[in-house]
Amino acid sequence: MQSEPTTGRVERRKRRRWPLVTLAVVTVATLVYMLSAYVPPVMSNSRIPVQGTGHFVLLVAHIFTATVATLTGLVQFWPTLRARYPKAHRWTGRAYFFLGVFPSSVLAIPVMVLAPYGAANQAAVAVLDVLWIITAVAGYRAARARRFADHRRWMIRNYALTLSSLASRFFTPIMALIIIPQATGPVYQSSEVVIGHDIASGSAWLSLVVTMVIAEGYLQRRQVAKSRP
């Protein structure tokens, strides 16, 4: 028969797994939906308007490297991998950085510039891209210096940014519900271009801010919990 402290630890581990399981299910389901337009890569199926073949190739490369980052990052946060298979954790981490985040962040620049969503959307993507690179470099350097607590904090921030693009899919219909009723008013004057720009820009900014707030809130909560006697 298990002692009460041991049983309590097991129950706490189970409770901690549910948020990860939920995150994994939602993330994979959203990825499947997103990738359905690009597997196989046919330009006419693209959900983002593209400016020719070159833009489409860059977009697909960005999407697939971002997918590598999303999936390898998800695996990285699984406690069993870190605890029992540290070597696999390290190699998965290298794939996350060098096959996912770094190439995807570079590819995001021309994709952003060529996307027909206006300056506000470009600003949101640019801020996301800069923060994505900064937090990735900080996390990688912390791991190399064996500052693992710092590494974990930076990677939580970085992975929140990785998920930002997926999160924008949930905010797009919310922005549409807010903006479309105003379509014939003095602001939009039935302009589909302006409406499309605002929906894209609003969802991009909301996803960036909300994912970062959630990440920082989680980190602050952990810090408070650790400081309790």
Phi, psi and omega in degrees: 000133182287143174290161182298317178299319180295316178300320179298319179295319179298316180296320179296320178298318179297318180295323180289335182286328186299317176300321178294318179297315179299314178301317181297315182296312181296318181296311181295319179298317179294320177299317180300316178297314181297316184286342182299335179275350187235006176234108355288162183283097178244123189300324182292343179271353185300133177280342177256126178301131183244151182262061178099179186296318181300316178298318181296318178299315178297319180298313181296318178297319177297316182296317184287324175290325175295326176295319175302314179298317182296314184286316179292325177295321178297317178296323183300329184274000180283119187302323183298321180297314181295319187282317188260333184230067184299327179294317177297322177299317180294316182290323175296322177297320177296319177297321179301313182288305195268343174251348183244278190298308187296308177295323181294321180293325177291315180295333181297333185295303178294326177299317180296314183297322184275343182292135186272053183245005174089171187292324182296319177292320178298322178296317179298315180294322179296316178297315177302315183296316180297314179295323179299314180292315182300312182292326177294314179297317179298317179294319179295315180296322179296320178294318179297327179273003180062029172266078193288330176294315176296319179303315181296318180297315180294325182286330173296315177298315183295318181290330173301319177292324176301321181280352184300318180296322177293320181297330181298335178295331179278331181276340180301310178295330177295314178296323178297319178296329179282319190272318186301321176299341179265008190301322183267003181282183184292337181286311187262330177049041177063021179278111180295328180295311181294319178299313179298320178298315183291323177296314180295316182292315180298317180292325179294314180292318180298315181296321179296310183293314185294316180296322179290321178297317178298316180298313180293323177297319177297316180295319179294321179296318177297320180296317179296317180298321180290330183279349179288141180291000000 
